[in-house]
Each structure stands twice: as C-alpha cells, then as structure tokens.
Amino acid sequence: MEKEKLEQIASIVRSMNASGMGQEDIKKTLKAMSLSEDEISSVLEEAKSAPSNQDIHNTMQNIKEKIESGDHLTPIIPEIKKQSENTSRIHEAVEQLNEKVSAYEDHIHEIKSNVQEHKEKIDEIHSAVSEMKE
C-alpha cells in the first residue's frame, strides 16, 4: 500500500476512533474496504489508535464473565486437589504422631511413678539397714 494512501486511511481510522468506534468495528470497516490483514495491521499501527470506551467496556465485560464462570481457575484445580490430598496425608501423619507421643508420655509417666516407688522402697530399706547397724 502506498504511503500516502496508508496515511489517509490512518487519518480516517483516527477520526473513527475519536468518535468512539471500537477496534473491532474499525477492523470490520477496513475489511469491508477489501484491505488484507497485513494492510489492516499497518493502518492500525500507523493510526496508533487508542482503545475506545467500547473496547474497554467489552474487555472488562469479558474479564467479568471469565471471573464469574471460574474458567480462570480451571488450570490450577488439579494442583489444588493434589495439595489438598497432601495436606490430608500430612494431617493424618501428624495425628498418628500425636497419638504416639501421648502414648509415650503416658508410658514415661508410668515409669516415673515406678521409679519413685522403687526410690521410696530403697529409702525404707536404707532406713531399716541403718537401724539394724545401730
């Protein structure tokens, strides 16, 4: 496409954009003028048109729909399920460890009681032996 023709069409595109026409509508109009995809890209690049309010609104609407549908979460759902399973296994292992610790604590308490009883008996024997020596 000639430079002059490109600039003329770009000027028209800038006017269309300034009037609030969206990018998609501008592209449709340029296609209706029988411009190729490359020519359309060149014109839009030359026009350096900013997105219109309608373009922004459409983009925001698409984002809102995607968020509401939950589609943006679909790729991470398997990983979340995997982590949930890992977390469940960890909780079970911690619970088993807590049970073992509790059992050991009970066993240690029992041993301490037995040791205390033996100390008391040894003290009694020492007292009895001391009395016998006197």
C-alpha positions as CSV (number, residue, x, y, z in Angstrom):
1,M,0.0,0.0,0.0
2,E,1.3,3.5,-0.9
3,K,2.5,5.6,2.0
4,E,0.0,8.4,1.0
5,K,-3.0,6.1,0.9
6,L,-1.9,4.5,4.2
7,E,-1.7,7.9,5.9
8,Q,-5.2,8.9,4.5
9,I,-6.8,5.7,5.8
10,A,-4.9,6.0,9.1
11,S,-6.3,9.6,9.4
12,I,-9.8,8.2,8.8
13,V,-9.2,5.5,11.4
14,R,-8.1,8.1,14.0
15,S,-11.3,10.0,13.3
16,M,-13.4,6.8,13.7
17,N,-11.6,6.1,17.0
18,A,-12.0,9.6,18.3
19,S,-15.7,9.3,17.6
20,G,-15.9,6.3,19.9
21,M,-15.9,3.5,17.4
22,G,-14.3,0.3,18.8
23,Q,-11.3,-1.5,17.4
24,E,-13.4,-4.5,16.2
25,D,-15.8,-2.2,14.3
26,I,-12.8,-0.4,12.8
27,K,-11.3,-3.7,11.7
28,K,-14.6,-4.8,10.2
29,T,-14.9,-1.5,8.3
30,L,-11.3,-1.9,7.0
31,K,-12.1,-5.5,5.9
32,A,-15.2,-4.2,4.1
33,M,-12.8,-1.8,2.2
34,S,-11.1,-5.0,0.9
35,L,-7.9,-4.5,2.9
36,S,-5.8,-7.5,3.7
37,E,-4.9,-8.5,7.3
38,D,-1.4,-7.1,6.8
39,E,-2.7,-3.8,5.5
40,I,-5.2,-3.5,8.3
41,S,-2.4,-4.1,10.8
42,S,-0.3,-1.4,9.0
43,V,-3.1,1.1,9.1
44,L,-3.9,0.5,12.8
45,E,-0.2,0.8,13.6
46,E,0.1,4.0,11.6
47,A,-3.1,5.4,13.2
48,K,-1.9,4.4,16.7
49,S,-5.4,4.5,17.8
50,A,-6.2,4.0,21.5
51,P,-8.8,1.7,22.7
52,S,-12.2,3.3,22.8
53,N,-14.6,3.2,25.8
54,Q,-16.5,0.5,24.0
55,D,-13.3,-1.6,23.6
56,I,-12.5,-1.1,27.3
57,H,-16.1,-1.9,28.3
58,N,-16.1,-5.1,26.1
59,T,-12.7,-6.2,27.6
60,M,-14.0,-5.6,31.1
61,Q,-17.2,-7.5,30.4
62,N,-15.2,-10.4,29.1
63,I,-13.0,-10.4,32.2
64,K,-16.0,-10.2,34.4
65,E,-17.7,-13.2,32.6
66,K,-14.5,-15.2,32.9
67,I,-14.1,-14.5,36.6
68,E,-17.8,-15.3,37.3
69,S,-17.6,-18.5,35.4
70,G,-14.4,-19.6,37.2
71,D,-12.7,-20.5,34.0
72,H,-9.5,-18.7,35.1
73,L,-9.2,-21.3,38.0
74,T,-9.6,-24.4,35.8
75,P,-5.8,-24.8,35.1
76,I,-4.9,-24.8,38.8
77,I,-7.8,-27.0,40.1
78,P,-5.8,-30.3,39.7
79,E,-2.8,-28.8,41.7
80,I,-5.2,-27.6,44.4
81,K,-6.7,-31.1,44.6
82,K,-3.2,-32.6,44.8
83,Q,-2.2,-30.2,47.5
84,S,-5.4,-30.9,49.4
85,E,-4.6,-34.7,49.3
86,N,-1.1,-33.9,50.5
87,T,-2.4,-31.8,53.3
88,S,-4.8,-34.6,54.3
89,R,-2.0,-37.1,54.4
90,I,0.1,-34.7,56.5
91,H,-2.8,-34.1,59.0
92,E,-3.2,-37.9,59.3
93,A,0.5,-38.4,59.9
94,V,0.6,-35.6,62.5
95,E,-2.4,-37.1,64.2
96,Q,-0.7,-40.5,64.4
97,L,2.4,-38.9,65.8
98,N,0.4,-37.1,68.4
99,E,-1.2,-40.4,69.4
100,K,2.3,-42.0,69.7
101,V,3.6,-39.0,71.7
102,S,0.7,-39.2,74.0
103,A,1.2,-43.0,74.5
104,Y,4.9,-42.4,75.2
105,E,4.1,-39.6,77.6
106,D,1.7,-42.0,79.4
107,H,4.4,-44.7,79.4
108,I,7.1,-42.2,80.7
109,H,4.7,-41.1,83.5
110,E,4.1,-44.7,84.5
111,I,7.9,-45.4,84.5
112,K,8.5,-42.3,86.6
113,S,5.8,-43.5,89.1
114,N,7.5,-46.9,89.3
115,V,10.9,-45.3,89.8
116,Q,9.5,-43.1,92.6
117,E,8.0,-46.2,94.3
118,H,11.4,-48.0,94.0
119,K,13.2,-45.0,95.4
120,E,10.8,-45.0,98.4
121,K,11.3,-48.7,98.9
122,I,15.1,-48.3,98.7
123,D,14.9,-45.4,101.2
124,E,12.9,-47.7,103.5
125,I,15.5,-50.5,103.1
126,H,18.3,-48.0,103.8
127,S,16.5,-46.8,107.0
128,A,15.9,-50.4,108.1
129,V,19.6,-51.3,107.5
130,S,20.7,-48.1,109.3
131,E,18.5,-49.1,112.3
132,M,20.0,-52.6,112.3
133,K,23.5,-51.3,112.4
134,E,22.8,-49.2,115.5
